[in-house]
Amino acid sequence: MYDDATLIQRLLDNDDDAWRAFHERYSHQLLGVISRVTRRFPQLTGTDHLEEIYASLCLRLLNDDKRRLKSFDPERGTPLGSWLCALARNSAHDFLRSHRRQPWLCRVGEDITDVETPSDVPDAFSVCSSREQARALTQLVDSLSARDREFLGAYLQGFEPEQIAEQLGISVSTVYSKKHKILARLEQAAHA
């Protein structure tokens, strides 16, 4: 048997025996990791997907002139098995995300509405929309006068209207008027 450093070097050298040793040593462990991740989402996966995910993991190791394999450094103290398990978990999550975004890939007989989508992972549209809103709001805040930015900063810090009025040397009614005008502009930018 090869130690981790020797196995990696022989894999990089395209040694067929090393690849057989790799599969014999790690396939069961990696399939177990993949299974633990995917079994929480049975509506998105089947038993045939385990092999597909494992195969995609192996391809990831070979892609880009074996860039991932070359990145493993046994000197860092992480065992090869642990490193591979992390890659297997990532591959399983990537697979699940891909299938969640493609509801037509659900198993036959399942209603698409039954597919559970993890709430902690935003979809691509939400991410893009949020970024666009943040960009628009940043542009709007940047376009405010220095005095209005100072007002907005005091308001966002939670100062009372009386404190803002005193700080800026304006009346309390002007504070309320200014607050409504600026918030209306910000809200309009957020919905644009």
Buried (B, 14 or more C-beta within 10 A) or exposed (E): EBEBEEBBBBBBEEBEEBBEBBEEBBBEBBBEBBBEBBEEBEBBBEEEBBEBBBEBBBEBBBEEEBEBBEEBEBEEEEEBBEBBBEBBBEBBBBBBBEBBEEBEEBEEEEEEEEBEEEEEEEEEEEEEEEEEBEEBBEEBBEEBEEEBBBBBEBBEEEBEBEBBBEEBEBEBEBBEEBBEEBEEBBEEBEEE
